[in-house]
Amino acid sequence: MSVTEHKGWQIESRSYKSDGNRWCPRAWVSVCEGGRFYTHDMLALLSVTFGAARDADDYAVRMAKAWIEDRDS
């Protein structure tokens, strides 16, 4: 698990091991705006898996950054 910041949001990669020793990308994003705390749990499609945890985490962070960019536009 790693933590990254993007545009004020905290991104925590939480990829998990699925059946068959494959890794599924997952990220938890959070921000405090205007005195309120917001969170969003992001899961990749079940068909998106990786052989290594690091690769799944990298994908999860990219997925979260894209969500933040879309949210801000």
Secondary structure, 3 states (H helix, E strand, C coil): CCEEEECCEEEEECCEECHHHCEECEEEEEEEECCEEEEEEEECCCCCCECCHHHHHHHHHHHHHHHHHHHHC
